[in-house]
Amino acid sequence: VGALQSLRSLRRRLPWALAGEGNTMGALLTSTVIAAIVAAAVAFWTAQRKISIENITQDRKAWREKIRNNALSVHDTLISRDEKSLNKHRAEFAALLNPNDKDDREIIDCIKLPVEGKENECADEFSERIALLLKHDWERVKLEAGPFFMRIKGVRKILSKIIYQPDREKYKRATK
């Protein structure tokens, strides 16, 4: 009795789909149209995702290359203690990095005239921070290019903390 009532209510809501008792052609056409709409939506979503991933990945690749090239120049400039070039590099990195990210701000803070005799230490710290930045970005690209659920920001954030936790403790500055 319950199934019969459901069928009757369905027929009232979709009269065009079930025009007659034995109208299998109407049901077939309806299911074909629904399947075509679903297929088109999935194809559209897949194409958009592929284009988005390709563009973002290429942009990030170019960004990482720019960071690498600038980092080599900063490393040499830290060792040579060229204050004018350091100021220029500091401005470049300020434009390339996220001002709201603590680790990025600390990279920018490394680009300053080192204390006499500490040039190599400053250059090494800067290089290691850049290596961590590049590794973090690479891990993020791999997570985002993965399956659909990885595109959900919360899931991606949790998994990136579990999978990739860079050792940044040695660069924690004393705040006294």
N, C-alpha and C positions, 0 to 999 in steps of 0.2 A: 504494500500500500504506500509506504514512504517513497519508494523508487518511482511509482506512478505519479505521485504528487510532485516530485522533483522534475520529472519529465514534462508535466503539464506547465509548471512555472517557467521552465526553460523555454518551452514553446511560446508562452505569452511574451517573454522578454525578447526572444529572437524569432519573430514570425517569418522573416525573410530567409532564415537559415533552414527552417523545417516547414516548407510550404504544405506538404502533404504527409500522410502517414508513411508511405513507402518511398518518399523522395530521398533516395540515397545520393542523387546527383547534387542536390542542394547542400547536403552535408559534405560531400566530396569537394565541391567548389569552396565552401567555407573553410575547410581544413587546408586546402591548397593555398588560399589567400593568406591565411594566418601563417602558414609555413613560409611563404614567400616574404612576408613582412618580417618575420623573425630572422630569416636568412639574410635579408638586406640589412637589418639592424646590426647583426653580428659582423657582417662583412665591413660595414661602415666603421664600426668600433675597432675592428682589427686593423684596418687601414690607417685610421687616425692614430692608434697606439704605435704602430710601426713608424709612421712619419715623425711622431713626437719623440720617440726613443732615438731615432737616427739623428735628428736635429740636435737634441740635447746632448747626446753622446759626442757628436762632432764639435759642438761649442765647448764642451768641457775639455775635450782633448786639446783644442787650441789654447784654452785657458791654462791648462797644466803645462803645456809647452812654453807659454809666455812666462809662467811662474818659474819654471826651470831655468830659462835663459836669464831672466832678471836675477835669480838667486845666485847664479854663477858670478855675475857681475858684482853683486853686493858682497859676496864672499871675498872677492879680490879687493874690493874697495875697503872693506873692514880691515884687512891685513895691511893695505897701503896707507890707511888713515887719511883718506881724501875726504875732508868734511863737506866740500861743495857737492861732490858726487853722492855722498851718503844722503844729503838732504834731498837730492833729486830722486834717488832710489826710494827713499822713505815716502815721498809723494806718490811715486808709481805704485808702490805696494798698498798705500792707503786707498788708491783708486781700484785696485784689483781685489782686495780682501774685504771681508764683511766687518764693518765697524761695530756691529752688535755682538760679535763672537769674541769671547774672552781670549781664546787661543790665537785668533787672528790679530787682535790688538797686541798681544805679547810678541808676535812676530814683528810687527811694526815697531814696537818698543826696542827690539834688538838692533834696529838699524840706526845706530847713533855712534858717535865718535868713541871708540873704546879707550879705556884707561891705558896709559903707556905700559907696554909689556903684557897686556892681556888681549892683544889682537887675535891670536889664534884661538883662545878660549871663546871669545865673542863670535868669531867666525864659525867655530864648531857648533856652538849653541844654535846659531841662526840656521846652519845647514840641517841640523837634526830636527828643528822645528818645521822647516820646509818639508823635510822628508815625511814627517808625521802628517802634515797638511795634505800632501799629495797622496799618501796612502789612504787617509780618511776619505778623500774625494773619490779615489778609485773604488774603494769598498762601497761607497754610496751609489756609484754608477752601476756596479754589479747588482746591488740589491734592487735598484729601480728598474733595471732591464729584465729582472726575473719575472716570476709569475704574477698574476693579477693581484693577489692579496698583498704582495710586496709594495704595491702602489699606494696602499692605505698608509698614510703618514704615521699613525700610531704603531702599527705592526712593524713598519720599517724601523722606527726609532727604537723599539724594544729589541728587535733582532740585531740591529747594529750594535747595541750596547752589549748583547750577549756574545755575538760573534767577534766583534772587533772592539777591544778596549786598549787603546795605545797607552804605553807607559809614559805618562807625562809628569810623574811625581818628582823627578829630579829637577824639573823646571819650576816647581812651585816656589813662589817668592815669599819671603818672610814678610808678613804684614804687621809690623810693630811700630 
